[in-house]
Amino acid sequence: QRILRLAEMCRRLETEEEKVLPFYPSSLAEWEQQDVRRILAASPNEPLARAMQDYVGLERFWQRFNKAKLEEKALERARAALANRNRHLRELLQRYLAGAALSQKVTRDPPPL
């Protein structure tokens, strides 16, 4: 109940885009979506299915949670890729600076006879 209450409070803070398209589009075909709606509208006969009816309100929470986890993983991968690129660029810069310092030393010293 606490999670549902917090979700209601957070709903007011959502952007318009999140209210209109809060999640990824369904990958189900139209006829599959109709079947799902029909099944969800029917009252369940099995005890486990009846118990699950109490948790239907958490479905939206889990969708948001999963979406946040996916975004977190994507950002971690992007950060790792940027860290690798940064390391590579630093190595190139160190090589360039070492080469520039070496070429300045060569131009200062006269060639031996």
C-alpha positions as CSV (number, residue, x, y, z in Angstrom):
1,Q,0.0,0.0,0.0
2,R,2.9,2.3,0.7
3,I,4.3,1.8,-2.8
4,L,0.9,2.5,-4.3
5,R,0.5,5.7,-2.3
6,L,4.0,6.8,-3.3
7,A,3.2,6.1,-7.0
8,E,0.1,8.2,-6.7
9,M,2.1,11.1,-5.3
10,C,4.8,10.7,-8.0
11,R,2.1,10.7,-10.7
12,R,1.6,14.4,-10.1
13,L,5.3,15.0,-10.8
14,E,5.4,13.2,-14.2
15,T,6.0,15.1,-17.3
16,E,3.3,15.3,-20.0
17,E,5.3,12.9,-22.2
18,E,5.5,10.3,-19.4
19,K,1.7,10.6,-18.9
20,V,1.0,10.1,-22.5
21,L,3.7,7.5,-23.4
22,P,5.0,6.2,-20.0
23,F,6.5,3.0,-21.4
24,Y,7.7,1.3,-24.5
25,P,5.0,0.3,-27.0
26,S,3.6,-3.2,-26.7
27,S,5.1,-5.9,-29.0
28,L,1.9,-7.8,-29.1
29,A,-0.3,-7.8,-32.2
30,E,-3.7,-6.2,-32.0
31,W,-5.5,-9.5,-31.7
32,E,-3.2,-10.6,-28.9
33,Q,-3.8,-7.4,-27.0
34,Q,-7.6,-8.0,-27.4
35,D,-7.1,-11.6,-26.0
36,V,-5.2,-10.2,-23.0
37,R,-7.9,-7.6,-22.3
38,R,-10.6,-10.2,-22.5
39,I,-8.7,-12.6,-20.1
40,L,-7.9,-9.8,-17.6
41,A,-11.6,-8.7,-17.6
42,A,-12.8,-12.2,-16.7
43,S,-12.8,-13.0,-13.0
44,P,-10.2,-15.7,-12.1
45,N,-11.2,-19.1,-10.8
46,E,-7.9,-20.4,-9.5
47,P,-6.7,-19.3,-6.0
48,L,-3.3,-18.0,-7.2
49,A,-5.0,-15.9,-9.9
50,R,-7.4,-14.5,-7.3
51,A,-4.4,-13.6,-5.0
52,M,-2.7,-11.9,-8.0
53,Q,-5.7,-9.6,-8.4
54,D,-4.5,-7.9,-5.2
55,Y,-1.2,-7.0,-6.9
56,V,-2.5,-5.7,-10.2
57,G,-1.9,-2.1,-9.0
58,L,1.8,-2.9,-8.8
59,E,2.1,-3.8,-12.5
60,R,2.7,-0.1,-13.3
61,F,5.4,0.1,-10.6
62,W,7.2,-2.9,-12.0
63,Q,7.1,-1.5,-15.5
64,R,8.6,1.7,-14.3
65,F,11.2,-0.1,-12.2
66,N,12.2,-2.3,-15.1
67,K,12.4,0.7,-17.4
68,A,14.6,2.5,-14.9
69,K,16.9,-0.5,-14.5
70,L,17.3,-0.8,-18.3
71,E,18.2,2.9,-18.6
72,E,20.6,2.5,-15.7
73,K,22.4,-0.4,-17.5
74,A,22.5,1.6,-20.8
75,L,24.0,4.6,-19.0
76,E,26.6,2.3,-17.3
77,R,27.6,0.9,-20.7
78,A,27.8,4.4,-22.2
79,R,29.9,5.6,-19.3
80,A,32.3,2.6,-19.7
81,A,32.6,3.3,-23.4
82,L,33.4,7.0,-22.7
83,A,36.0,6.0,-20.1
84,N,37.7,3.8,-22.6
85,R,37.7,6.5,-25.2
86,N,39.0,9.0,-22.7
87,R,41.9,6.6,-21.7
88,H,42.7,6.1,-25.4
89,L,42.8,9.9,-26.1
90,R,45.0,10.5,-23.0
91,E,47.5,7.8,-24.3
92,L,47.5,9.5,-27.7
93,L,48.1,12.9,-26.1
94,Q,51.0,11.5,-24.0
95,R,52.6,10.1,-27.1
96,Y,52.2,13.4,-28.9
97,L,53.7,15.4,-26.0
98,A,56.6,12.9,-25.7
99,G,57.3,13.2,-29.4
100,A,57.1,17.0,-29.3
101,A,59.6,17.1,-26.3
102,L,61.9,14.8,-28.1
103,S,61.9,16.8,-31.3
104,Q,62.6,20.0,-29.4
105,K,65.6,18.3,-27.7
106,V,66.9,17.2,-31.1
107,T,66.7,20.7,-32.6
108,R,68.6,22.3,-29.6
109,D,71.6,19.8,-29.8
110,P,73.9,20.3,-32.8
111,P,74.7,17.2,-34.8
112,P,78.0,15.5,-33.8
113,L,80.8,15.5,-36.3
